[in-house]
Amino acid sequence: MTVFAVYFVFIKDYEPHQPIAFSHKIHAGVNEIPCTYCHSYVAKSSQPGIPSVMECMGCHKYVKAEYDPKDPKRIYKFKDKLINPTDYLYDGRKRINFEDEIKKLTRYWENKEPVPWVNYHYVPEHAKFPHKPHIRYGLECKTCHGDVENVDIPKPIVNIKMGWCISCHEQVLDKNFKELEDIHKGISNLSDLDKRIMTHTGRIPTNELYKDKKKLGEPWGSSDSSERIINIDKEVAWLKDCSTCHH
């Protein structure tokens, strides 16, 4: 009993049972549906968003995967592998029929009920992982979710812990400052405090970056009491601050 419990609690990956055998491979791979079509909020919000039953039925009202034995295209290929809609090996474990799974979706629609999907991407409550800045920075979904187009159930390929996040943030931060160095010489010599202020405000104090004020191309009068600043066109997020990931 102890060995059995240890295996399922600490060794075996968590594999939730979903109410419908939704295949990312069939949707994103075979039918080439972009991730953002279903996860429409991924670049706008902290959460990627899960499509409503109405959105799913927008397609499956017409795409019912009904079996027609006379249809020569009822069995098709994807990357040189045959796919049989009436006998599909889902996630390499169980045989499913596409038509039966779509009927399950239709019942939710007819009963006016949401699909009770089970979340298996866990982030501790004391931390936050907003999708919006990561997607806008240019990270692809497969960076964390793996080869979504070739698997039925995408599983995390990285262990999202503090060490992994910090190492990635440090690489990105160093890269951003090196790119800004070409525009503003001496930016890498700023203190961490100045860099932090700069990235939060989007501006650089000129007296810190430019000792010779004439380099700015503007006259500097003794009557100027306020500190002059220059704008940074390229966003540089400060990624080493605790508040970046913690509430």
C-alpha positions in Angstrom: 0.0 0.0 0.0 2.9 2.4 0.9 4.7 1.8 -2.4 1.4 2.2 -4.3 0.7 5.5 -2.6 4.2 6.8 -3.1 4.0 6.0 -6.9 0.8 7.9 -7.5 1.5 10.8 -5.2 5.2 11.5 -5.9 6.2 9.6 -9.1 3.4 9.3 -11.6 2.4 12.5 -13.4 -1.0 13.9 -12.6 -3.4 12.9 -15.4 -6.9 14.3 -14.9 -9.9 12.6 -16.4 -11.6 15.1 -18.8 -15.3 14.9 -19.5 -14.6 15.0 -23.3 -11.6 13.5 -25.0 -10.5 16.8 -26.6 -7.5 16.3 -28.9 -5.1 19.2 -29.4 -3.5 17.1 -32.1 -6.7 16.9 -34.2 -7.5 20.5 -33.8 -4.2 22.3 -33.8 -2.3 19.8 -35.8 -4.6 18.1 -38.4 -6.9 21.0 -38.8 -4.3 23.7 -38.2 -6.5 25.8 -35.9 -4.3 28.5 -34.2 -4.0 28.4 -30.4 -5.4 31.9 -30.2 -8.7 30.8 -31.9 -9.7 28.9 -28.8 -7.5 30.6 -26.2 -8.5 34.1 -27.4 -7.5 36.0 -24.3 -3.9 34.7 -24.1 -2.4 38.0 -25.3 -5.0 40.2 -23.6 -5.3 38.8 -20.1 -3.4 37.0 -17.4 -5.4 33.8 -18.3 -5.5 32.3 -21.8 -9.2 31.7 -21.6 -11.2 28.5 -22.3 -13.6 28.4 -25.2 -17.3 28.3 -24.3 -19.6 25.5 -25.4 -21.2 28.0 -27.8 -17.8 28.7 -29.5 -17.2 24.9 -29.8 -20.6 24.4 -31.3 -19.9 27.1 -33.8 -17.9 24.5 -35.6 -19.3 21.2 -34.3 -22.8 22.1 -35.3 -21.6 21.3 -38.8 -18.6 19.1 -38.1 -20.2 16.0 -36.5 -17.7 13.3 -37.6 -20.6 11.1 -38.6 -19.3 7.8 -39.9 -19.9 7.1 -43.6 -18.5 3.7 -44.7 -18.6 4.8 -48.3 -16.6 8.0 -47.8 -13.1 7.3 -49.2 -11.7 10.1 -47.0 -13.1 8.7 -43.7 -9.6 7.6 -42.9 -6.9 10.2 -43.4 -3.2 10.8 -42.8 -1.3 13.2 -40.6 2.4 13.1 -40.8 2.4 9.7 -42.5 0.2 8.2 -39.8 -3.3 7.0 -40.5 -6.2 8.4 -38.4 -9.4 6.5 -38.1 -12.2 8.8 -36.6 -14.1 5.7 -35.5 -11.2 4.0 -33.8 -8.7 6.6 -32.7 -6.0 5.8 -30.1 -6.4 8.8 -27.8 -3.3 9.8 -25.9 -1.9 6.4 -26.7 -4.1 4.8 -24.1 -7.7 4.4 -25.1 -9.8 4.0 -28.2 -12.4 6.7 -28.9 -14.9 7.6 -31.6 -14.9 11.2 -32.7 -18.7 11.2 -33.3 -19.3 10.0 -29.7 -17.2 12.7 -28.2 -18.9 15.4 -30.3 -22.3 14.0 -29.1 -21.1 14.6 -25.5 -20.4 18.2 -26.4 -23.8 18.6 -28.0 -25.5 17.3 -24.8 -23.8 20.1 -22.8 -25.0 22.6 -25.4 -28.6 21.3 -25.3 -28.6 21.2 -21.5 -27.1 24.8 -21.4 -24.3 23.6 -19.2 -20.6 24.5 -19.4 -18.1 21.7 -19.9 -16.4 21.0 -16.5 -12.9 20.8 -17.8 -10.3 19.8 -15.2 -7.2 22.1 -14.9 -3.9 20.3 -14.7 -1.5 23.3 -14.9 -1.0 24.1 -11.3 0.6 27.4 -10.1 0.7 27.9 -6.3 -1.7 30.5 -4.9 1.1 32.7 -3.7 2.5 33.1 -7.2 1.2 34.4 -10.5 1.9 33.5 -14.1 0.3 36.0 -16.4 0.2 34.8 -20.0 -0.1 38.3 -21.6 3.5 39.6 -21.1 5.0 36.2 -22.1 3.0 36.0 -25.3 3.6 39.6 -26.2 7.3 39.2 -25.6 7.3 36.5 -28.3 7.3 33.2 -26.4 5.6 30.4 -28.3 3.0 28.2 -26.5 5.3 25.1 -27.0 8.0 26.8 -24.8 6.0 25.6 -21.8 3.3 23.3 -23.2 5.5 21.2 -25.5 4.7 20.1 -29.0 0.9 20.9 -28.8 0.3 20.1 -32.5 1.4 16.5 -32.2 -0.1 15.4 -28.9 -3.7 14.9 -27.7 -3.1 16.1 -24.2 -0.3 18.7 -23.9 1.7 18.3 -20.7 4.0 20.8 -19.2 7.6 20.2 -20.4 9.1 22.4 -17.8 8.8 22.4 -14.0 7.6 25.9 -13.3 9.4 26.7 -10.1 11.2 29.8 -8.8 14.6 28.8 -10.1 13.4 28.2 -13.6 11.6 31.5 -13.8 14.5 33.5 -12.4 17.0 32.0 -14.7 14.8 32.8 -17.7 14.1 36.3 -16.5 17.8 37.0 -16.0 18.6 35.9 -19.5 15.9 38.1 -21.0 16.8 41.1 -18.9 20.5 40.9 -19.8 19.5 40.6 -23.5 17.2 43.7 -23.3 19.8 45.9 -21.7 22.5 44.8 -24.2 20.2 45.9 -27.0 19.6 49.2 -25.4 23.3 49.7 -25.0 23.5 50.3 -28.8 21.1 53.3 -28.4 22.2 54.6 -25.0 25.9 54.1 -24.3 26.6 53.4 -20.7 23.2 52.0 -19.8 24.8 48.8 -18.5 26.9 50.7 -16.0 23.8 52.0 -14.2 23.2 50.6 -10.7 20.5 48.0 -10.2 18.4 50.6 -8.5 18.6 53.0 -11.4 17.8 50.1 -13.8 14.8 49.2 -11.7 13.5 52.8 -11.7 14.1 53.0 -15.4 12.2 49.9 -16.3 9.3 50.8 -14.1 9.0 54.4 -15.4 10.2 53.7 -19.0 12.6 56.6 -18.7 16.3 57.2 -17.9 17.5 60.0 -15.7 19.8 62.0 -18.0 22.1 63.1 -15.2 22.8 59.4 -14.4 23.3 58.2 -18.0 24.7 61.4 -19.7 27.3 63.3 -17.7 27.7 65.6 -20.6 24.3 67.2 -21.1 25.2 68.6 -24.5 25.1 65.1 -25.9 21.3 65.3 -25.8 21.4 68.1 -28.4 19.4 70.5 -26.2 20.6 73.6 -24.3 20.9 73.1 -20.6 20.0 76.2 -18.6 20.9 76.8 -15.0 17.3 77.8 -14.3 16.1 74.2 -15.1 15.1 72.8 -11.8 13.6 69.5 -13.0 15.6 66.5 -14.0 15.5 65.9 -17.7 14.7 62.4 -18.9 14.7 60.6 -22.2 12.1 58.1 -23.3 12.8 54.5 -24.0 11.0 53.3 -27.0 11.6 49.6 -26.3 9.9 48.1 -23.2 12.3 46.7 -20.7 10.4 44.9 -17.9 12.2 44.6 -14.6 12.1 40.9 -14.1 14.1 40.4 -10.9 11.6 42.1 -8.6 9.7 39.8 -6.2 6.4 41.5 -7.1 6.9 40.3 -10.7 5.7 36.8 -9.7 4.3 37.2 -6.2 1.2 39.1 -5.2 
